[in-house]
């Protein structure tokens, strides 16, 4: 599966309000030197991504890590397909630790 397809599937599988974030969004904005996998997706704090949906992703797809946030104003979003956070927000979020407690699901 091509990377652009994987990115779209990750956002769709994470559900309403999901956007690419962190190192994934920064990489898509052209920032180099960041790890391309796993794919990072951000969802509103008021909901959780569907774990059963994420576990049913294709076997050849990169792992998806879902983070939740209570702070995601419109000015932190960049229009695109799939939607993602701005480069500035993505670089701040790229500092997520692998063992962060906000991680919701990883496949």
Residue pairs with C-beta under 8 A, 6 or more apart in sequence:
1 9
1 58
1 60
1 61
3 36
6 39
6 61
6 62
7 20
7 24
7 28
7 39
7 82
8 81
8 82
9 57
9 58
9 61
10 18
10 20
10 39
10 41
10 57
10 61
10 62
10 64
10 82
11 18
11 19
11 20
11 41
11 82
11 83
12 18
12 82
13 49
13 50
13 53
13 54
13 57
13 64
14 41
14 43
14 49
14 50
14 54
14 64
14 66
15 43
15 47
15 49
15 50
15 53
16 47
17 43
17 44
17 47
18 41
18 42
18 43
18 49
18 66
18 83
19 25
19 41
19 42
19 72
19 77
19 82
19 83
19 84
19 85
20 28
20 39
20 40
20 41
20 42
20 82
20 83
20 84
20 85
20 90
21 40
21 41
21 42
21 67
21 84
21 85
21 89
21 90
21 93
22 40
22 42
22 67
22 85
22 90
22 93
22 94
22 96
23 34
23 35
23 36
23 40
23 90
23 94
24 36
24 39
24 40
24 41
24 84
24 90
25 40
25 78
25 84
25 85
25 86
25 87
25 89
25 90
25 93
26 34
26 87
26 90
26 91
26 94
27 34
27 36
28 80
28 84
29 78
29 84
29 87
29 90
31 87
31 90
31 91
34 94
36 62
37 62
37 63
38 62
38 63
38 64
38 65
38 106
39 62
39 63
39 64
39 65
40 64
40 65
40 67
40 93
40 96
41 49
41 64
41 65
41 66
41 67
42 66
42 67
42 68
42 69
42 72
42 85
42 93
43 49
43 66
43 67
43 68
43 69
43 104
44 68
44 69
44 70
44 72
45 68
45 69
45 70
46 70
47 68
48 66
48 68
48 104
48 105
49 66
49 104
49 105
51 104
51 105
54 64
54 66
54 105
54 107
55 107
57 64
57 107
61 107
63 106
63 107
64 105
64 106
64 107
65 103
65 105
65 106
66 103
66 104
66 105
66 106
67 93
67 96
67 100
67 102
67 103
67 104
68 102
68 104
69 102
72 85
75 86
76 85
76 86
76 89
77 83
77 84
77 85
77 86
78 84
78 85
78 86
78 87
84 90
85 93
96 102
96 103
